Amino acid sequence: MSQDRYDILGLGNAIVDILAHTPEAFIEANGLIKGAMALIEEGPAEALYTAMGPTVTVSGGSAANTIIGAAGLGCSGAFIGKVKTDALGGLFTQDIRGAGVDFLTPPDSHGPATARCFVLVTPDGHRTMNTYLGACQNLTEDDVDGEIVKVSRVTYLEGYLWDPPAAKAAFVKAAKIARAAGQRVALSLSDPFCVGRYRSEFLGLIRDGMVDILFANEAELTSLYDHTDFDQAVTQFRAEGILGALTRSEKGCVVVSPEGLTAVPAAPIAALVDTTGAGDLFAAGFITGLVRGHNHATCARLGALAAAEIIQHLGARPKVDLRALAAHHEIEL
């Protein structure tokens, strides 16, 4: 372990994103659900890749995006996730370590290929994702180094980990170790369809005291409480008594805490290109603000700035110096 203490530790699916601009008609013709993430097997994954046309390949994965974003803001970070010893696994490993994040999980030499997510970006900037989990499904409790969890100020868990059973066990192990060590646990709900699959289990994690901070967008929060009305869902979430950063795209975000509600506007952008990673980078900024001791409004402002940067280009990795961006807006890191 190269750090005595980490600001943030992420557990998530180690995925390489394969992105393409595509017309609305492609989504319809292939029977895809616009704006959602669907899990697919290796055969359909290959067929979709063939049909996508020109693509851009970049490392991705929700929690990995967040940890790299936080590293770009000056946080010390580590990541736990599983890849295979193949070309895409090497690309992911090189990318995340190159961003200054400790990635020590041993890769698999056998079994399924490194995971990939096919991200179809329509002209309105929204993304439809189809994910082949591959080697991600081999993440187990044994991959969770308890000593790293104990010295991480925030352990950040992505809801997508709830799909592979062994990864779910790793998720729970990390959360229990973090809470026992007096550290904070953050959960990102990841996707409204993911929430729909595991609504009662996610609520159970919150109500059993396993989660300190919840990240959710409007669709995810209303799915969590099985509501169509955001305000009603917020009212129910307030009763949980934990911190929540609830994003609403161009409407900004609402921070919910036991002390009350704080609304923060979205940061302005020149043009919306691709929403991939917007929530991930918002979480990176928000958590950075928390570990640097800022109030909730400033945490949300920092999250909004990071999200605004990411949605103005293709892919979920920043293309500007995020610390310089924060300094320009007079946020001290």
KETI-173651 format. One record per residue (C-alpha): residue in one letter; x, y, z. Coordinates in pm, whole numbers, padded with zeros to 5 digits, always signed. Example, Ala and Ser with C-alpha at 12.3 -4.5 7.8 and 13.67 -1.06 7.14 Angstrom:
<drenses>
a+01230-00450+00780 s+01367-00106+00714 
</drenses>
This chain:
<drenses>
m+00000+00000+00000 s+00161+00323-00116 q-00050+00557+00099 d-00079+00576+00477 r-00430+00708+00428 y-00663+00746+00129 d-00920+01016+00077 i-01137+00782-00130 l-01149+00411-00211 g-01374+00290-00490 l-01518-00056-00543 g-01669-00109-00882 n-01684-00282-01215 a-01355-00238-01404 i-01491-00164-01750 v-01357-00028-02076 d-01606+00200-02254 i-01653+00169-02629 l-01836+00483-02740 a-02004+00581-03064 h-02228+00862-03185 t-02545+00707-03319 p-02883+00824-03455 e-03207+00769-03264 a-03310+00519-03532 f-03023+00285-03435 i-03155+00267-03079 e-03503+00181-03202 a-03387-00065-03469 n-03187-00265-03215 g-03464-00274-02956 l-03261-00082-02697 i-03405+00120-02410 k-03281+00475-02451 g-03099+00615-02149 a-03076+00281-01968 m-02800+00031-01894 a-02868-00329-01998 l-02653-00634-01929 i-02568-00847-02232 e-02375-01167-02299 e-02057-01198-02503 g-02232-01296-02829 p-02471-00998-02840 a-02181-00777-02730 e-01981-00876-03036 a-02283-00826-03263 l-02348-00480-03123 y-01983-00382-03159 t-01991-00485-03526 a-02303-00276-03590 m-02187+00040-03406 g-01957+00177-03674 p-01666+00409-03579 t-01591+00396-03206 v-01371+00554-02939 t-01226+00327-02669 v-01154+00469-02321 s-01136+00325-01973 g-01458+00359-01779 g-01666+00204-01505 s-01876+00419-01273 a-01670+00403-00953 a-01342+00413-01147 n-01458+00733-01318 t-01531+00883-00977 i-01196+00784-00826 i-01003+00921-01123 g-01206+01243-01110 a-01128+01279-00740 a-00759+01215-00811 g-00773+01494-01068 l-00897+01721-00790 g-00600+01629-00571 c-00742+01342-00365 s-00544+01030-00284 g-00734+00730-00415 a-00741+00354-00461 f-00965+00125-00662 i-01075-00237-00628 g-01207-00407-00941 k-01135-00710-01157 v-00987-00727-01509 k-00834-01009-01713 t-00477-01022-01844 d-00589-00922-02194 a-00545-00609-02405 l-00842-00423-02258 g-00739-00523-01906 g-00395-00378-01972 l-00550-00058-02108 f-00769-00017-01798 t-00479-00082-01559 q-00244+00158-01736 d-00510+00428-01749 i-00614+00420-01384 r-00259+00397-01251 g-00153+00674-01487 a-00413+00896-01318 g-00237+00843-00984 v-00482+00589-00841 d-00356+00277-00664 f-00501-00028-00840 l-00371-00343-00676 t-00639-00606-00749 p-00473-00909-00913 p-00601-00968-01269 d-00744-01302-01381 s-00535-01504-01626 h-00826-01731-01717 g-01200-01697-01761 p-01412-01421-01918 a-01259-01124-02096 t-01224-00779-01941 a-01563-00610-01923 r-01671-00359-02182 c-01960-00116-02199 f-02099-00014-02537 v-02208+00347-02502 l-02438+00479-02774 v-02459+00858-02771 t-02758+01008-02953 p-02761+01363-03097 d-02924+01498-02779 g-02617+01391-02578 h-02791+01111-02388 r-02628+00771-02362 t-02767+00421-02386 m-02540+00156-02241 n-02509-00217-02301 t-02260-00387-02074 y-02080-00719-02094 l-01957-00773-01736 g-01700-01040-01820 a-01418-01051-01565 c-01602-00805-01336 q-01815-01094-01218 n-01508-01259-01066 l-01457-00986-00804 t-01492-01154-00463 e-01456-01083-00094 d-01095-01199-00115 d-01016-00900-00338 v-01117-00657-00062 d-00810-00559+00141 g-00952-00467+00480 e-00646-00262+00574 i-00698-00033+00275 v-01067+00006+00361 k-00985+00096+00722 v-00758+00384+00618 s-00991+00530+00352 r-01193+00833+00457 v-01472+00746+00213 t-01542+00403+00062 y-01744+00459-00254 l-01961+00174-00383 e-02150+00160-00712 g-02496+00007-00727 y-02400-00189-01038 l-02192-00417-00811 w-02518-00562-00683 d-02564-00758-01007 p-02281-01018-00974 p-02343-01220-00650 a-01976-01250-00553 a-01922-00878-00608 k-02223-00809-00388 a-02047-00995-00106 a-01734-00785-00164 f-01950-00470-00148 v-02101-00573+00188 k-01762-00672+00333 a-01610-00335+00244 a-01905-00144+00387 k-01893-00332+00717 i-01517-00281+00756 a-01545+00091+00677 r-01830+00148+00923 a-01650-00049+01197 a-01341+00168+01143 g-01543+00488+01179 q-01508+00580+00812 r-01784+00690+00575 v-01955+00477+00312 a-02101+00632-00002 l-02341+00451-00235 s-02421+00552-00592 l-02752+00409-00714 s-02603+00389-01067 d-02915+00343-01280 p-03296+00347-01229 f-03330-00003-01372 c-03061-00126-01133 v-03262+00033-00850 g-03576-00137-00977 r-03404-00474-00954 y-03277-00420-00599 r-03502-00155-00444 s-03567-00337-00116 e-03202-00435-00076 f-03072-00081-00131 l-03327+00055+00117 g-03218-00218+00357 l-02854-00105+00331 i-02958+00252+00412 r-03188+00156+00701 d-02937-00089+00849 g-02686+00194+00887 m-02450+00070+00615 v-02460+00392+00408 d-02364+00746+00513 i-02390+00924+00177 l-02626+00851-00112 f-02572+00969-00469 a-02874+00947-00698 n-03023+01129-00993 e-03390+01214-01018 a-03490+00892-01197 e-03295+00676-00952 l-03442+00841-00643 t-03801+00815-00766 s-03735+00450-00854 l-03596+00388-00505 y-03922+00504-00346 d-04143+00382-00632 h-04273+00735-00696 t-04317+00946-01006 d-04287+01270-00809 f-03937+01387-00714 d-04051+01603-00422 q-04238+01313-00264 a-03932+01091-00303 v-03716+01360-00140 t-03957+01377+00153 q-03925+01003+00203 f-03548+01015+00172 r-03525+01288+00437 a-03672+01042+00686 e-03368+00814+00638 g-03152+01068+00823 i-02842+01044+00604 l-02667+01276+00360 g-02790+01268+00001 a-02664+01444-00311 l-02952+01427-00558 t-02881+01548-00910 r-03140+01680-01159 s-02940+01742-01479 e-02983+02104-01596 k-03195+02177-01285 g-02888+02138-01064 c-02898+01933-00747 v-03052+01911-00404 v-02838+01822-00104 v-03043+01656+00170 s-02907+01628+00522 p-03053+01600+00872 e-03014+01980+00889 g-03234+02046+00584 l-03225+02094+00207 t-02976+02292-00002 a-03046+02357-00371 v-02745+02428-00595 p-02775+02521-00965 a-02603+02335-01247 a-02282+02484-01382 p-02322+02649-01725 i-02194+02470-02036 a-02128+02573-02395 a-02281+02259-02547 l-02402+01918-02434 v-02208+01643-02612 d-02227+01327-02400 t-02380+01272-02054 t-02164+00964-01988 g-01998+01001-01648 a-02189+01312-01539 g-02305+01154-01214 d-01967+00990-01158 l-01782+01320-01183 f-02041+01500-00972 a-01971+01244-00700 a-01595+01300-00743 g-01634+01671-00686 f-01878+01635-00399 i-01664+01383-00209 t-01352+01593-00267 g-01534+01885-00110 l-01635+01672+00188 v-01285+01541+00263 r-01150+01896+00229 g-01399+02017+00491 h-01626+02234+00273 n-01993+02291+00343 h-02254+02101+00144 a-02327+02387-00094 t-01960+02416-00190 c-01933+02038-00227 a-02227+02048-00469 r-02077+02342-00660 l-01754+02147-00705 g-01951+01843-00818 a-02147+02053-01066 l-01827+02198-01214 a-01675+01852-01263 a-01997+01718-01418 a-02021+02018-01651 e-01668+01956-01776 i-01734+01590-01855 i-02058+01637-02051 q-01896+01875-02300 h-01690+01600-02467 l-01709+01229-02547 g-01614+00991-02266 a-01608+01001-01888 r-01251+01111-01819 p-01168+01483-01769 k-00983+01670-02042 v-00891+01975-01835 d-00707+02030-01507 l-00989+01998-01254 r-00787+02164-00978 a-00734+02467-01198 l-01105+02468-01276 a-01188+02467-00905 a-00936+02746-00837 h-01087+02955-01118 h-01420+02934-00935 e-01253+03017-00603 i-01295+02674-00445 e-00991+02592-00233 l-00862+02236-00246 
</drenses>
